[in-house]
Amino acid sequence: MIPPRPSAPDAHPYLRAATAGVRHHARALNRDAPPDRGHLDTLHAHLTELHRLLDQLAEAARPPHPAAGRHLATAHTRLWQAATEIHAAFHLLPGQAGTETSACHPEQLPEGPPVLTICQRHLAAGHSIRRKTTPTDLRPHTTACVR
């Protein structure tokens, strides 16, 4: 006899908790206040962990289900593009001293956390994505309107 599989809600409790946390934060966020660097650092951490999870799911799905693996790989790339935009926005917000820092230098020990952590995290995730994708795949998917 085959043992019953756990139901979907019980199969991934930590992922459900993380989703609930993001949902709660989105509801509680003050719509009038601009984002700060702390929020973007935390969101970037969440995106890079999802990026890693999608990478593992795509690798596992590819041999038995190639089409599903390709879709997951595409989602993996799009999530990387979202993390890249969050990282760029982070550097355009005022820093600790009230100055804008638009450059990322993970090798230089910038003004300290969270800049140091977001840049190093982004660099590490970048190495992972570049091993599995082509420059064409990484080209930003833009839908910006021209004013």
Secondary structure, DSSP 4 states (H G I P E B T S, - for coil): -PPPPPPHHHH-HHHHHHHHHHHHHHHHS-TTSPP-HHHHHHHHHHHHHHHHHHHHHHHHHTTT-HHHHHHHHHHHHHHHHHHHHHHHHHHHSB-TTS-B-----TTS--SSTTHHHHHHHHHHHHHHHHHHS-HHHHS----PPP-
